[in-house]
Amino acid sequence: MTTSQPESHPDTTPDAPEAATRGPALRRVVFGALVGTALEWYDFFIYGTAAALVFNVLFFPQSDPVVGTLTAFATFGVGFVFRPLGGIVFGHIGDRIGRRETLILTTLIMGVSTGVIGLLPTYETIGAAAPVLLVLLRILQGLGAGAEFGGASTLLAEHAPPERRGYYTSYAQTGVQVGLVLGTVSFLLVALLPQEDLLSWGWRVPFLLSFLLIAVSLYVRLRVEESPTFRAMLERRQVVRMPVLEALRDYPRNMLIGIGAHIADTAAIYLFATFTVSYATSRLDIPRSTVLTGVIVFGLVVIVLQPVCGALSDRIGRKPLNVFSVVFLAAFIYPFFLLLETREPLLVVLALVVATAFGVAPMIAVQPAFYSELFGARVRYSGFATSREVGAALAGFTPLVATALLTPEGGAGWVAVFMVVLCAISLVAFLAAPEGKDRAMGDPGPAPARER
């Protein structure tokens, strides 16, 4: 029997009575999501900063520094290639055995792989084996990252009061930016070391800290309750055998929307937080401390604006904020590079702040609610993580592409054109997306194919 496309008719069935968590339990869920995503994305982000600053020398030595940087950024992008696989595998587990247990598993994968990077011998010590091992650990990071955000956001969305879903779920994205700030601060501090010390042992410190952060993240997540929506599905035996396939079958349009929606913001985050560090320090001779300070301010602005934009989306909807943000990003990207090229520290920081406040923050603040509302409960984790991470994979090589697009003189005009094209793709996705702020999280979605 043919079923209507659920994405065309947003469900407004009331949530299950237990689906809106209140009081201390809700605060634990919010705190768990914030701390968990912060520590896991600290792990993911520090690789990007290291790729911009030291990996080209330590793991990919070349006679031409530009080639070394390109190679380092290529391995950075490898993590994005494996993020969709992480979303598929762990999304399946999350829809089968639970959101909470899956997040505990991804915490261990991300934390251990990141810590081991800090123990790796370099190219000078073991030759070609060093970059091979680095890439393998980056693959593990990608698998963990592919499941982390979708799982944390799904858990939050299914606990949050429906009328404040945008506000509460925004804390998952706040955690991501806290991770960005923590990772950048760690490298700002070790970058104060003499160059010889930075390259010999200083770069290892941010990675080794991950071993300590694993324990913190696990402690927090073990105190969080499983999603009431998932518990209700277990009781009613509504868990499906192959959630990823069910998501593709029942929500093909929303899967495409989810892929396109994550392209512009992924590209922007890594353009501003990773490529800009390399471009500004190596091509524009801007002091490393100035650029890293700008990235820290960038992250702090996002942290402050996440709950504000999330709450605003509960009033006006997710679509208006998404459309405004991606249009502003496309319009501002060329002026952003003009401000960088002034080499004035204040204008460099200003460029990052403006790009963040209007071109990134609104779009990513509503992302956890936006994706959670695209899919029914049976396949929510799988649909969320798979579609989002495919979009991330398509945009994850932005630092590599941007470096290749620079003119011999260091001009970034083609980089700006590239970003405008990516923004146009996400704009189409946002315009095609249904407004989901009134969708109920407790609705399981269409019946599994075997029951039709």
DOVONU-250621 format. One record per residue (C-alpha): x negated, y, z; residue in three letters. Coordinates in Angstrom, 2 decimals. Layout:
BEGIN
[[X; Y; Z]; ala]
...
//
This chain:
BEGIN
[[0.00; 0.00; 0.00]; met]
[[-1.31; 3.43; -0.88]; thr]
[[-1.71; 5.91; 1.96]; thr]
[[-1.65; 9.68; 1.70]; ser]
[[-4.91; 11.50; 2.23]; gln]
[[-5.02; 12.47; 5.90]; pro]
[[-7.32; 15.40; 5.21]; glu]
[[-4.61; 17.13; 3.23]; ser]
[[-2.16; 17.10; 6.10]; his]
[[-3.85; 17.91; 9.44]; pro]
[[-2.33; 15.85; 12.21]; asp]
[[-0.64; 17.65; 15.05]; thr]
[[0.33; 14.58; 17.09]; thr]
[[-0.20; 15.38; 20.79]; pro]
[[-3.33; 14.00; 22.39]; asp]
[[-3.13; 11.03; 24.70]; ala]
[[-2.27; 12.27; 28.23]; pro]
[[-5.74; 11.53; 29.53]; glu]
[[-7.58; 13.14; 26.61]; ala]
[[-8.02; 16.60; 28.13]; ala]
[[-10.57; 16.22; 30.93]; thr]
[[-10.42; 18.80; 33.71]; arg]
[[-12.53; 20.12; 36.57]; gly]
[[-15.83; 18.55; 37.66]; pro]
[[-15.62; 15.71; 35.13]; ala]
[[-15.38; 18.17; 32.24]; leu]
[[-18.30; 20.18; 33.61]; arg]
[[-20.41; 17.01; 33.74]; arg]
[[-19.55; 16.27; 30.12]; val]
[[-20.48; 19.81; 29.03]; val]
[[-23.71; 19.77; 31.04]; phe]
[[-24.56; 16.30; 29.75]; gly]
[[-24.06; 17.38; 26.14]; ala]
[[-26.06; 20.58; 26.61]; leu]
[[-29.01; 18.94; 28.37]; val]
[[-29.00; 15.84; 26.18]; gly]
[[-28.95; 17.69; 22.87]; thr]
[[-31.50; 20.24; 24.16]; ala]
[[-34.03; 17.58; 25.06]; leu]
[[-33.47; 15.45; 21.96]; glu]
[[-33.71; 18.41; 19.60]; trp]
[[-36.75; 19.73; 21.44]; tyr]
[[-38.31; 16.48; 20.25]; asp]
[[-37.13; 16.98; 16.67]; phe]
[[-38.06; 20.67; 16.42]; phe]
[[-41.60; 20.47; 17.79]; ile]
[[-42.55; 18.29; 14.84]; tyr]
[[-41.55; 21.11; 12.49]; gly]
[[-43.63; 23.67; 14.40]; thr]
[[-46.60; 21.33; 14.51]; ala]
[[-46.24; 20.70; 10.76]; ala]
[[-46.41; 24.44; 10.18]; ala]
[[-49.40; 25.06; 12.47]; leu]
[[-51.68; 22.03; 12.91]; val]
[[-50.64; 18.83; 11.13]; phe]
[[-52.01; 20.03; 7.79]; asn]
[[-55.48; 20.07; 9.38]; val]
[[-55.22; 17.08; 11.74]; leu]
[[-53.37; 14.51; 9.63]; phe]
[[-53.45; 15.74; 6.02]; phe]
[[-56.86; 17.37; 5.44]; pro]
[[-57.20; 18.71; 1.91]; gln]
[[-59.65; 20.98; 0.15]; ser]
[[-56.69; 23.24; -0.62]; asp]
[[-54.84; 24.36; 2.56]; pro]
[[-51.62; 24.85; 0.57]; val]
[[-51.65; 21.17; -0.46]; val]
[[-52.14; 20.17; 3.17]; gly]
[[-49.21; 22.33; 4.22]; thr]
[[-47.01; 20.91; 1.47]; leu]
[[-47.86; 17.37; 2.57]; thr]
[[-47.16; 18.18; 6.21]; ala]
[[-43.77; 19.65; 5.32]; phe]
[[-43.03; 16.58; 3.16]; ala]
[[-43.41; 14.35; 6.23]; thr]
[[-41.21; 16.80; 8.13]; phe]
[[-38.53; 16.18; 5.50]; gly]
[[-38.87; 12.40; 5.87]; val]
[[-37.00; 12.68; 9.16]; gly]
[[-34.05; 14.10; 7.25]; phe]
[[-34.05; 11.24; 4.75]; val]
[[-33.46; 8.79; 7.60]; phe]
[[-30.94; 10.91; 9.48]; arg]
[[-27.99; 9.60; 7.38]; pro]
[[-29.07; 6.04; 8.15]; leu]
[[-29.13; 6.95; 11.84]; gly]
[[-25.67; 8.46; 11.48]; gly]
[[-24.33; 5.32; 9.78]; ile]
[[-25.91; 2.80; 12.17]; val]
[[-25.29; 4.60; 15.44]; phe]
[[-21.98; 6.04; 14.27]; gly]
[[-20.87; 2.44; 13.76]; his]
[[-22.04; 1.55; 17.26]; ile]
[[-20.37; 4.64; 18.72]; gly]
[[-17.02; 3.81; 17.14]; asp]
[[-17.34; 0.16; 18.18]; arg]
[[-18.75; 0.16; 21.74]; ile]
[[-18.48; 3.77; 22.84]; gly]
[[-19.88; 7.27; 22.50]; arg]
[[-21.67; 7.38; 25.86]; arg]
[[-23.64; 4.13; 25.51]; glu]
[[-24.74; 5.06; 22.01]; thr]
[[-26.11; 8.41; 23.18]; leu]
[[-28.15; 6.69; 25.89]; ile]
[[-29.73; 4.47; 23.22]; leu]
[[-30.54; 7.39; 20.90]; thr]
[[-32.13; 9.29; 23.81]; thr]
[[-34.61; 6.45; 24.31]; leu]
[[-35.41; 6.20; 20.59]; ile]
[[-36.01; 9.91; 20.17]; met]
[[-37.95; 10.40; 23.40]; gly]
[[-40.32; 7.45; 23.01]; val]
[[-41.10; 8.13; 19.34]; ser]
[[-41.87; 11.80; 20.09]; thr]
[[-44.06; 11.02; 23.08]; gly]
[[-46.08; 8.49; 21.11]; val]
[[-46.87; 11.15; 18.48]; ile]
[[-48.79; 12.94; 21.23]; gly]
[[-50.96; 9.81; 21.66]; leu]
[[-51.80; 9.32; 17.97]; leu]
[[-55.42; 9.45; 16.82]; pro]
[[-55.94; 11.92; 13.97]; thr]
[[-57.20; 11.47; 10.40]; tyr]
[[-60.75; 12.18; 11.53]; glu]
[[-60.59; 9.20; 13.89]; thr]
[[-58.76; 6.45; 11.97]; ile]
[[-58.44; 7.84; 8.46]; gly]
[[-55.34; 7.17; 6.34]; ala]
[[-53.71; 5.12; 9.10]; ala]
[[-53.11; 8.33; 11.05]; ala]
[[-50.62; 9.94; 8.62]; pro]
[[-48.97; 6.54; 8.05]; val]
[[-48.30; 6.14; 11.78]; leu]
[[-47.12; 9.74; 11.99]; leu]
[[-44.60; 9.16; 9.20]; val]
[[-43.29; 5.97; 10.86]; leu]
[[-42.70; 7.84; 14.11]; leu]
[[-41.02; 10.66; 12.18]; arg]
[[-38.68; 8.05; 10.70]; ile]
[[-37.69; 6.95; 14.21]; leu]
[[-37.08; 10.60; 15.12]; gln]
[[-34.81; 10.90; 12.09]; gly]
[[-32.80; 7.83; 13.09]; leu]
[[-32.26; 9.19; 16.60]; gly]
[[-31.44; 12.70; 15.43]; ala]
[[-28.94; 11.35; 12.91]; gly]
[[-26.76; 10.04; 15.74]; ala]
[[-27.37; 12.57; 18.50]; glu]
[[-25.39; 15.63; 17.50]; phe]
[[-22.38; 13.74; 16.13]; gly]
[[-22.16; 11.63; 19.27]; gly]
[[-22.53; 14.50; 21.73]; ala]
[[-20.01; 16.62; 19.82]; ser]
[[-17.49; 13.78; 19.53]; thr]
[[-17.73; 13.07; 23.25]; leu]
[[-17.17; 16.76; 24.04]; leu]
[[-14.29; 17.17; 21.58]; ala]
[[-12.48; 14.15; 23.00]; glu]
[[-12.86; 15.43; 26.58]; his]
[[-12.06; 19.10; 25.95]; ala]
[[-8.63; 20.73; 26.44]; pro]
[[-7.18; 21.10; 22.92]; pro]
[[-6.65; 24.85; 23.21]; glu]
[[-10.33; 25.40; 24.16]; arg]
[[-11.98; 22.76; 22.01]; arg]
[[-14.02; 25.26; 20.02]; gly]
[[-15.40; 26.85; 23.18]; tyr]
[[-16.37; 23.63; 24.95]; tyr]
[[-17.79; 21.85; 21.94]; thr]
[[-19.99; 24.86; 21.13]; ser]
[[-22.20; 23.81; 24.04]; tyr]
[[-23.46; 20.87; 21.98]; ala]
[[-24.85; 23.37; 19.49]; gln]
[[-26.10; 25.55; 22.36]; thr]
[[-28.19; 22.57; 23.45]; gly]
[[-29.73; 22.32; 19.99]; val]
[[-30.86; 25.93; 20.19]; gln]
[[-32.18; 25.46; 23.73]; val]
[[-34.26; 22.64; 22.25]; gly]
[[-35.53; 25.01; 19.55]; leu]
[[-36.51; 27.62; 22.14]; val]
[[-38.19; 25.09; 24.44]; leu]
[[-40.14; 23.59; 21.56]; gly]
[[-41.26; 26.97; 20.24]; thr]
[[-42.23; 28.21; 23.73]; val]
[[-44.31; 25.09; 24.27]; ser]
[[-46.26; 25.78; 21.08]; phe]
[[-46.49; 29.49; 21.81]; leu]
[[-48.24; 28.61; 25.07]; leu]
[[-50.63; 26.04; 23.62]; val]
[[-51.34; 28.37; 20.68]; ala]
[[-52.96; 30.72; 23.20]; leu]
[[-55.76; 28.19; 23.54]; leu]
[[-58.96; 28.60; 21.52]; pro]
[[-58.54; 27.04; 18.09]; gln]
[[-60.94; 24.20; 18.94]; glu]
[[-58.95; 23.24; 22.05]; asp]
[[-55.62; 23.57; 20.22]; leu]
[[-56.76; 21.13; 17.54]; leu]
[[-58.46; 18.70; 19.91]; ser]
[[-55.88; 18.28; 22.70]; trp]
[[-53.57; 21.28; 23.05]; gly]
[[-51.17; 20.27; 20.26]; trp]
[[-50.53; 16.97; 22.07]; arg]
[[-49.06; 18.54; 25.21]; val]
[[-45.58; 19.44; 23.79]; pro]
[[-45.19; 15.88; 22.49]; phe]
[[-46.36; 14.20; 25.70]; leu]
[[-43.83; 16.25; 27.69]; leu]
[[-41.16; 14.23; 25.93]; ser]
[[-41.88; 11.26; 28.20]; phe]
[[-40.85; 13.38; 31.18]; leu]
[[-37.81; 14.78; 29.39]; leu]
[[-36.51; 11.27; 28.63]; ile]
[[-35.99; 10.65; 32.33]; ala]
[[-34.11; 13.94; 32.79]; val]
[[-31.84; 13.30; 29.81]; ser]
[[-31.05; 9.74; 30.86]; leu]
[[-30.21; 10.81; 34.41]; tyr]
[[-27.75; 13.39; 33.12]; val]
[[-26.12; 11.13; 30.54]; arg]
[[-25.65; 8.20; 32.87]; leu]
[[-23.41; 10.43; 35.01]; arg]
[[-21.07; 11.29; 32.12]; val]
[[-17.82; 9.39; 31.66]; glu]
[[-16.86; 7.68; 28.41]; glu]
[[-14.46; 9.55; 26.13]; ser]
[[-10.82; 9.13; 27.25]; pro]
[[-9.83; 8.88; 23.60]; thr]
[[-12.18; 5.95; 23.05]; phe]
[[-11.03; 4.23; 26.25]; arg]
[[-7.43; 4.54; 25.04]; ala]
[[-8.38; 2.98; 21.69]; met]
[[-10.01; 0.06; 23.46]; leu]
[[-6.91; -0.52; 25.56]; glu]
[[-4.68; -0.43; 22.46]; arg]
[[-7.12; -2.52; 20.40]; arg]
[[-7.41; 0.20; 17.77]; gln]
[[-11.19; -0.11; 17.29]; val]
[[-12.01; -0.95; 13.65]; val]
[[-14.53; -3.49; 12.41]; arg]
[[-16.37; -1.29; 9.87]; met]
[[-15.75; 2.37; 10.77]; pro]
[[-18.08; 3.84; 8.13]; val]
[[-16.26; 2.00; 5.33]; leu]
[[-12.89; 3.01; 6.81]; glu]
[[-14.03; 6.65; 6.90]; ala]
[[-15.08; 6.51; 3.24]; leu]
[[-11.80; 4.87; 2.27]; arg]
[[-9.43; 7.07; 4.26]; asp]
[[-11.24; 10.41; 4.23]; tyr]
[[-13.16; 10.68; 0.93]; pro]
[[-12.40; 14.37; 0.49]; arg]
[[-13.35; 15.23; 4.05]; asn]
[[-16.57; 13.24; 3.74]; met]
[[-17.55; 15.42; 0.78]; leu]
[[-16.56; 18.54; 2.69]; ile]
[[-18.68; 17.42; 5.63]; gly]
[[-21.70; 16.88; 3.37]; ile]
[[-21.44; 20.26; 1.70]; gly]
[[-20.67; 22.15; 4.89]; ala]
[[-23.99; 21.25; 6.51]; his]
[[-26.30; 22.23; 3.67]; ile]
[[-26.55; 26.00; 4.15]; ala]
[[-26.97; 26.06; 7.93]; asp]
[[-29.56; 23.24; 7.88]; thr]
[[-31.57; 25.05; 5.24]; ala]
[[-31.30; 28.36; 7.11]; ala]
[[-32.38; 26.98; 10.49]; ile]
[[-35.50; 25.33; 9.10]; tyr]
[[-36.25; 28.18; 6.75]; leu]
[[-36.22; 30.64; 9.65]; phe]
[[-37.69; 28.43; 12.38]; ala]
[[-40.24; 26.38; 10.41]; thr]
[[-41.05; 27.77; 6.96]; phe]
[[-41.19; 31.35; 8.23]; thr]
[[-43.86; 30.39; 10.78]; val]
[[-46.11; 29.04; 8.03]; ser]
[[-45.28; 31.73; 5.46]; tyr]
[[-45.71; 34.68; 7.79]; ala]
[[-48.95; 33.47; 9.37]; thr]
[[-50.72; 32.07; 6.29]; ser]
[[-49.42; 34.30; 3.48]; arg]
[[-48.62; 37.58; 5.23]; leu]
[[-51.30; 37.40; 7.94]; asp]
[[-48.79; 38.19; 10.67]; ile]
[[-50.10; 37.07; 14.08]; pro]
[[-48.89; 33.64; 15.11]; arg]
[[-47.69; 34.98; 18.46]; ser]
[[-45.48; 37.57; 16.73]; thr]
[[-43.76; 34.98; 14.54]; val]
[[-43.26; 32.46; 17.33]; leu]
[[-41.85; 35.21; 19.54]; thr]
[[-39.41; 36.08; 16.77]; gly]
[[-38.30; 32.44; 16.53]; val]
[[-37.78; 32.35; 20.30]; ile]
[[-35.63; 35.49; 20.17]; val]
[[-33.82; 33.91; 17.21]; phe]
[[-32.96; 30.89; 19.37]; gly]
[[-31.95; 32.99; 22.39]; leu]
[[-29.50; 35.02; 20.28]; val]
[[-27.87; 31.83; 19.05]; val]
[[-27.63; 30.49; 22.62]; ile]
[[-25.81; 33.61; 23.78]; val]
[[-23.44; 33.68; 20.80]; leu]
[[-22.45; 30.00; 20.69]; gln]
[[-19.70; 30.06; 23.38]; pro]
[[-18.53; 33.48; 22.14]; val]
[[-18.07; 32.25; 18.57]; cys]
[[-16.64; 28.94; 19.78]; gly]
[[-14.00; 30.73; 21.84]; ala]
[[-13.21; 33.05; 18.92]; leu]
[[-12.63; 30.02; 16.68]; ser]
[[-9.98; 28.80; 19.15]; asp]
[[-8.07; 32.01; 18.42]; arg]
[[-8.57; 32.61; 14.70]; ile]
[[-9.64; 29.17; 13.44]; gly]
[[-12.84; 27.52; 12.24]; arg]
[[-12.53; 28.47; 8.56]; lys]
[[-12.75; 32.30; 8.89]; pro]
[[-15.97; 32.11; 10.90]; leu]
[[-17.54; 29.58; 8.55]; asn]
[[-16.74; 31.62; 5.45]; val]
[[-17.95; 34.91; 6.99]; phe]
[[-21.20; 33.38; 8.21]; ser]
[[-22.23; 31.67; 4.98]; val]
[[-21.39; 34.74; 2.85]; val]
[[-23.45; 36.97; 5.15]; phe]
[[-26.35; 34.54; 5.01]; leu]
[[-26.38; 34.61; 1.20]; ala]
[[-26.22; 38.41; 1.17]; ala]
[[-28.96; 38.91; 3.77]; phe]
[[-31.58; 36.39; 2.67]; ile]
[[-33.38; 38.71; 0.25]; tyr]
[[-33.48; 41.66; 2.69]; pro]
[[-34.78; 39.16; 5.26]; phe]
[[-37.91; 38.54; 3.19]; phe]
[[-38.33; 42.26; 2.47]; leu]
[[-38.40; 42.89; 6.22]; leu]
[[-40.99; 40.14; 6.70]; leu]
[[-43.18; 41.66; 4.02]; glu]
[[-43.43; 44.92; 5.96]; thr]
[[-45.61; 42.98; 8.45]; arg]
[[-44.25; 45.20; 11.21]; glu]
[[-43.71; 43.08; 14.34]; pro]
[[-40.48; 44.85; 15.31]; leu]
[[-39.00; 44.44; 11.84]; leu]
[[-40.05; 40.79; 11.67]; val]
[[-38.21; 40.08; 14.91]; val]
[[-35.25; 42.20; 13.75]; leu]
[[-34.99; 40.20; 10.53]; ala]
[[-34.74; 36.96; 12.47]; leu]
[[-32.22; 38.38; 14.95]; val]
[[-29.86; 39.76; 12.30]; val]
[[-30.06; 36.58; 10.23]; ala]
[[-29.24; 34.60; 13.34]; thr]
[[-26.47; 36.70; 14.80]; ala]
[[-24.37; 36.89; 11.66]; phe]
[[-25.67; 34.37; 9.14]; gly]
[[-26.20; 31.33; 11.36]; val]
[[-24.63; 31.59; 14.83]; ala]
[[-20.91; 31.68; 13.83]; pro]
[[-21.30; 28.81; 11.37]; met]
[[-23.08; 26.45; 13.73]; ile]
[[-21.02; 27.38; 16.81]; ala]
[[-17.83; 25.96; 15.30]; val]
[[-19.58; 22.98; 13.72]; gln]
[[-18.92; 20.44; 16.53]; pro]
[[-15.18; 21.17; 16.52]; ala]
[[-15.05; 21.50; 12.73]; phe]
[[-16.50; 18.03; 12.10]; tyr]
[[-14.58; 16.37; 14.95]; ser]
[[-11.34; 17.62; 13.42]; glu]
[[-12.11; 16.20; 9.97]; leu]
[[-11.63; 12.58; 11.07]; phe]
[[-9.26; 10.40; 13.09]; gly]
[[-10.42; 8.86; 16.36]; ala]
[[-11.04; 5.37; 14.93]; arg]
[[-13.81; 6.61; 12.65]; val]
[[-14.65; 10.01; 14.13]; arg]
[[-18.23; 9.32; 15.22]; tyr]
[[-19.08; 7.54; 11.95]; ser]
[[-17.40; 10.10; 9.69]; gly]
[[-18.88; 13.02; 11.61]; phe]
[[-22.45; 11.70; 11.80]; ala]
[[-22.60; 10.22; 8.30]; thr]
[[-21.22; 13.22; 6.38]; ser]
[[-23.16; 15.77; 8.44]; arg]
[[-26.46; 13.93; 8.18]; glu]
[[-26.18; 13.37; 4.44]; val]
[[-25.84; 17.15; 4.18]; gly]
[[-28.86; 17.55; 6.44]; ala]
[[-30.87; 15.17; 4.26]; ala]
[[-30.06; 17.17; 1.14]; leu]
[[-31.29; 20.38; 2.79]; ala]
[[-34.01; 18.94; 5.00]; gly]
[[-36.79; 19.50; 2.50]; phe]
[[-36.15; 23.25; 2.48]; thr]
[[-39.56; 24.14; 4.01]; pro]
[[-41.28; 22.00; 1.36]; leu]
[[-39.22; 23.45; -1.52]; val]
[[-39.62; 26.99; -0.20]; ala]
[[-43.41; 26.61; 0.02]; thr]
[[-43.51; 25.28; -3.55]; ala]
[[-41.35; 28.20; -4.79]; leu]
[[-43.69; 30.88; -3.48]; leu]
[[-45.45; 32.81; -6.23]; thr]
[[-49.27; 32.79; -6.33]; pro]
[[-49.16; 36.26; -4.80]; glu]
[[-47.01; 34.98; -1.95]; gly]
[[-43.69; 36.49; -3.08]; gly]
[[-40.52; 34.83; -1.79]; ala]
[[-37.97; 35.97; -4.39]; gly]
[[-37.32; 32.45; -5.70]; trp]
[[-36.94; 31.19; -2.14]; val]
[[-34.11; 33.70; -1.69]; ala]
[[-32.45; 32.50; -4.92]; val]
[[-32.72; 28.91; -3.72]; phe]
[[-30.99; 29.81; -0.45]; met]
[[-28.17; 31.63; -2.26]; val]
[[-27.47; 28.47; -4.29]; val]
[[-27.30; 26.39; -1.11]; leu]
[[-24.97; 28.91; 0.50]; cys]
[[-22.67; 28.71; -2.52]; ala]
[[-22.40; 24.92; -2.09]; ile]
[[-21.40; 25.27; 1.58]; ser]
[[-18.98; 28.08; 0.76]; leu]
[[-17.09; 25.76; -1.61]; val]
[[-16.91; 23.13; 1.15]; ala]
[[-15.59; 25.62; 3.70]; phe]
[[-12.94; 26.94; 1.33]; leu]
[[-11.79; 23.39; 0.58]; ala]
[[-11.69; 22.34; 4.24]; ala]
[[-8.39; 22.13; 6.14]; pro]
[[-8.01; 24.31; 9.23]; glu]
[[-8.25; 21.81; 12.07]; gly]
[[-8.02; 23.77; 15.31]; lys]
[[-4.55; 22.37; 16.03]; asp]
[[-5.44; 18.78; 15.20]; arg]
[[-5.05; 16.26; 18.05]; ala]
[[-8.13; 14.26; 19.04]; met]
[[-6.04; 11.37; 20.35]; gly]
[[-4.59; 10.47; 16.94]; asp]
[[-6.47; 7.37; 15.71]; pro]
[[-5.88; 8.10; 12.03]; gly]
[[-4.59; 5.69; 9.35]; pro]
[[-4.30; 2.02; 10.25]; ala]
[[-7.28; -0.17; 9.29]; pro]
[[-7.15; -1.52; 5.73]; ala]
[[-6.56; -5.10; 6.91]; arg]
[[-3.31; -4.00; 8.61]; glu]
[[-1.81; -2.29; 5.55]; arg]
//
